[in-house]
Amino acid sequence: MKHSSILRVQTLVGVLSLAALSAVAQDDLGFRAGTAVVDISPDVFPIQLRSGPSHYVHDPFHVRAIAFENGKGRTVIALVDAIGVGRETCDEAKAMVAEKTGWKPAELLVCATHTHTAPKGGDTTPGRIAYEEKRSGGIVQALTGAIESLEPAKVGFASDEEPSEVCNRRWFLKPGTMAPNPFGELDQVRTNAPRDNLLKPAGPTDPEVCVVDVRTRRGKALGLIANYALHYVGGIPKVKEDDGKIVGMASADYFGEFARIMPYRVGGANPPDNFVAMMTNGASGDVNNIDFYQKRAPRAPFEQVRVVATKTADSAWRAVKKIEEYDENPMVATRQREVTLKYRKTTEAEVERARRILELPRKEREKLNHRAAQYANNTMRFADPEHPETETVIVQAIRIGDQAIVSTPFEVLVEIGLEIKQRSPFPHTFLIELANGGYGYLPPPHQHELGGYETWLGTSRFEKDSSVILTRNLLEMLEELKTL
């Protein structure tokens, strides 16, 4: 063999040896965690809010991410201050991060806070295009940043309760007080019904505030993931413009405020540098912050957001104080499945009813129900032969030591989250909703039978047994993770 050939072989062997040593070294690093936060506040106006066009941002928007790695197991969770993040956006961001870092897309979770005062889609204005580009870039940057900042760490898990700010919004009403739904029929339950007609709630609540508390090996606070089963709060300030027009402001709601004040719960007057706290949205599809039992005193704009953020931050702080031992070598593993669900099918009677509603004069439709035309159009859309019959959605299960985290791309009714917690083989479990896409509400089958907003066709898109299918898959993945 010529000298140059021998040299090339020796060089190749050396490179391979270094790669092997690097892989071994990577496995020997032990548990590591990293954090990142990226500001994605709108800066091109007007933006489109649910309340209409706006030039105003009340408080900043962020993407926050925390990464975990131990040996070959790893995961990173990114939370976006958004009403939702579509599957296509999530997939594109994950593919870019995978190319940059070598992490697999299935190891990445992207979820939304579901704040209702975030910029929304539906138009092609410069404000919307610029914001969506900034948001997509922020997701990539946060995921990548968390991975690139990994350092030796330890982690603890606990929970506390905050029952005073969660209320089930689906109610049985007094006999004879149920108004027709958009289809001209009477449901058994109504969402956000008038207090005078309330009989009893149609479902439970989940008061648990779960925390995953991440520290450096020396004990410095590094990151915290909290989870609470509560919708957005609202009550965001508005602006009165010179012409007297009242305009809404963009806000990250209590999720953003929690992230702002949690560092002070951890560090007192001297919050730790580079600490990232996030409040993920639990199974809260039928849970909101309206006190149906008694009338709450009037609130100043943004006051109730601060109340909820303060209470949940206090609960998270109490949970952290319960952690007696931090694990420096927890198992880290992820499982992901793509589950195909069937879209709901319309009957001939439903289509004929929708046609009749759409043929009515506008005033008569409004008299029937102010949403009658919207849901009649939904019926016709689902009846269209071109409408897909199925959709494939992503569900994930993550293990970090004794903590299990599951996710679905739906607004999940609280009973589903409670069932998964109860049946989980792990001592600590919570569900993150609106993760890796967004496909409307996910009620359990018996809630479908009761009717109400969360079950109407269009609000809920898939067959009645979809929650059963997804729950089964999530529990199977948890069992797989438990055996590792």
C-alpha positions, 0 to 999 in steps of 0.5 A: 500500500502506498504511503498516501493510502496508508495515511488516508486510512490512518486518518479515517480510523482516527476520525472514526475513533474520535467520533466513537469517543465523542459518542461515548463521552456524550453518553457519559455526560449524565443528565443535562438540561438547557433553556432558551427564550425568544421574543416574538412580539409583533412589530409590523402593524396592523395585526389582526386580533379576534377583536379586529385590527390593532396596532397595540401590544400590551405585553410581550410574546415569547417562545420558551423552550427547555431541553433534556438529555441523558445518554441517548434519550432526549426531548425538548419542549417549546411553548409559544404564546399563541392561540395555536400553532398549526401542524405544518408550522410545527413540522417545518420548524422541527425539520429545520431544528433536526438539520441544525442539531441532529435531534429527531423531530419526534424528540421535539414538542411544540405547543401553544398557550392558547391565549385568545389575544394573540395575532390570528391568521385569516388574511394576507396583510403585511402584519400577519405575514411578518408575525408568522415569519417571526413566530416560526423563526422564534420556534426554531431559534428557541428549540435550537438554543435550548439544545445548544445550551445543555449543561449538567443538571438535576430535576425534581417533580411535584404538584400543588393545587389551586382550585379557586380559579378553575370552573367547568363551563358546561352546565345542565340548566333548569327545566325549560330554560335551554335555548335552541342550539345553532341547529335548531335543537335542544342540547342537554348542556350549555356552555357559559350559561346565564347564572339564573338558569344553572342547575349543576356542572356537566363535568369536573375540574382539575385543580392540580398545578404540576411542576418540573423543576430543573436546577444546575448541579450546584442547585441554581434554578435553570428552568421550570415547566408548569401545567394547569388545566385552565383556558385563557383569562382575558380582560386585556386592556383596550385602547380608545383612539382619537376618533373614539374607536375602542381597539383591542391589545395583544397579550400573552394572558396569564401564561406570559404573566406567570413566566414574568413573575415566576423567577421572583418566586424562585429567587426573591428580589434577585431572580436567577439569570437565564432562568426560563419558566413556562406555564403549559395549558392542561386539559382545559377544553371545558374549564375557564375562569368564570365564577359561576357560583357567585358574582366576582367583584369588578376587575380592572383591565389585566387585574384578573390575569395577574390574580391567576398568574399570582395564584398559580405562581404561588402554587408552583412555588409551594410545589417546588418546596415539596421536592425533597430530592432532585434526580441527577440521572433520570431516564429521558425518553420519548415516544411518538405516534401518528394516529389516523382519526375519522372525520365526522360524517353528516347524515342526509337529515343534517344536510337538509336541515343546514340547507333550510337554515341557510335559505332562511332570511338573515333575521330569522337565522339570527332569531334561531341562533346567532351562530346558525349560519356558521354551523350550517356552513360547517355541515355543508363543508363536512358533507362536501365529497371533497372533504377528507375522510381521515386526518393523521395527528401526532401524539407524544409521551415523554419520560423524565425520571418519574415524570410523564408528560403526554400531548395531543393537538386538541383542546381536550376536555378535562375528564380526559386529562384526569383519566390519563393521570389516574391510569398512568403508571407514573407517579407524576403525569400531566397532559399538554394540549394544543401540541404539534398542531390544532384540530379543535375540541376533543370531548369524550363520547358521553359529553358528545351525547350531552351536546353543547358548544364543544361538541358541535360539528365544526367545533369538534371535527372527529368521530365520537370515539376519537378521545378513546382512541387517543387515550389508548395510544397515550397510555400504551406509550406510557407503559412502553416508557415505564418498562425502560 
